[in-house]
Amino acid sequence: MNKNIETALSHIAKYAPFEDKAGASHFPIYNTGTFDLKKQNGNKIYDYTRSDNPTREMLENLFSDVEGGAGCVCTHTGIASVALLFETVLKANSSILVEADCYGGTFRLLKVFKEKYNITVHFANFLDQDKVEEILKNNQIELVLCESPTNPGLKIIDLEQIANIAHKYNALFAVDNSLATFISQRPLELGADFSLFSTTKYVSGHGAVVAGAIVAKTQELAQEIHYYANAHGRSQNPMDVYLITLGIPTLKIRMKEHEQLSIKIANFLQEQDYIKKVTHPALKSHPQYELAKKQMQYIPGVFCVDFVSEELAEKFIENTKIFGEKCSFGSPDSRVEIPAKISHASFSKEELAAIGISDSTVRFSIGLEHIDDLIEDIKQAVK
Ligand SMILES: Cc1ncc(COP(=O)(O)O)c(C=O)c1O
């Protein structure tokens, strides 16, 4: 990166593949399927938007730069970037090692790959590095994948350590950076080969679009993700690219605010007798608090709360007026959900229990409202 990250994010048009003659602050949306090769006068050739598009290329250049990679593909959804990772790295009969606490959509996709392409999926708790090493030692693993913080369990994984173990056994290491985002955490600098994220969440921040991206560390891997993105039609349309760019310049101030507001709400909840446990990586009570502070600049405003009973958790969700019952996170509006019923419904009860999630666990994503209004809403919802 030539400039500091805040400056890069505030001048996205500088990442366009060519200069706009009118000097537009927002690089034009090239909303076209095709390009006339005869009109390109020997400059970079665009032919078809599925393969390459100048608007999308701008966002890919930005993400690649701020994540410290060699290339990026912007995808039509966040889960498409996970699919593209699998399509790039895995072959029929390959093996993958995944942190057991992962997004429900990733879990469902792993089942699809297992059933359709005979992929062997090993799950492990990545806090147990001996176990991770044992699996890598005893199996031919092509790819290691985790989130950090994990969703919904909010564990903090030591990315540098896991990268070292994965590489010792010649496996590639990918990190889903959707929660922390590149403003807080840069997995490639810690040794990962891929950083991928849903731009639906904090990166766009307005919640008005669904999209994703995957950044590769080396030129060779970058070429491969481009090849498979074109082959499988994973690339994002230019209109959605534009919507993502509208949110990016405010990422840092939003993350700071989400962090501070969510700490206040988590502290308030921790003192209530209807709450059994609050899991927020920014609280000293979190088991990986020190690592969270070291690995992330801002801690995202997503946390989990165990109510004393399932009935109370349900009553709370039913009665809130400001908190919507919604999946996803990173939007300006605060939201709550029971992961076992919505975002992680593809897990069985036993699989969720193994990662510490029950029917009385509620996941909060704190938005950008006023603290007093959120606390009032919580108080009236449990009355
Ligand atoms: C950690 C994580 N990764 C990936 C995704 C998938 O992103 P999208 O919903 O944009 O497809 C999600 C969605 O919630 C997520 O939480």
The ligand as a Tripos MOL2 file, in Angstrom:
@<TRIPOS>MOLECULE
LIG
   16    16     1     0     0
SMALL
NO_CHARGES

@<TRIPOS>ATOM
      1 C1        -18.5870  -15.4790    8.2790 C.3       1 LIG1
      2 C2        -19.4300  -15.4610    7.0410 C.ar      1 LIG1
      3 N1        -18.8770  -15.8170    5.8760 N.ar      1 LIG1
      4 C3        -19.6000  -15.8150    4.7290 C.ar      1 LIG1
      5 C4        -20.9330  -15.4620    4.7220 C.ar      1 LIG1
      6 C5        -21.7130  -15.4960    3.4350 C.3       1 LIG1
      7 O1        -21.9350  -14.2290    2.9490 O.3       1 LIG1
      8 P1        -23.2100  -13.8150    2.0500 P.3       1 LIG1
      9 O2        -24.3860  -13.8730    2.9420 O.co2     1 LIG1
     10 O3        -22.8510  -12.4420    1.5840 O.co2     1 LIG1
     11 O4        -23.3140  -14.7900    0.9460 O.co2     1 LIG1
     12 C6        -21.5490  -15.0840    5.9130 C.ar      1 LIG1
     13 C7        -22.9680  -14.6860    5.9280 C.2       1 LIG1
     14 O5        -23.5730  -14.4790    6.9570 O.2       1 LIG1
     15 C8        -20.7850  -15.0940    7.1140 C.ar      1 LIG1
     16 O6        -21.3270  -14.7770    8.2980 O.3       1 LIG1
@<TRIPOS>BOND
     1     1     2 1
     2     2     3 ar
     3     2    15 ar
     4     3     4 ar
     5     4     5 ar
     6     5     6 1
     7     5    12 ar
     8     6     7 1
     9     7     8 1
    10     8     9 2
    11     8    10 1
    12     8    11 1
    13    12    13 1
    14    12    15 ar
    15    13    14 2
    16    15    16 1
@<TRIPOS>SUBSTRUCTURE
     1 LIG1         1 GROUP 0 **** ****
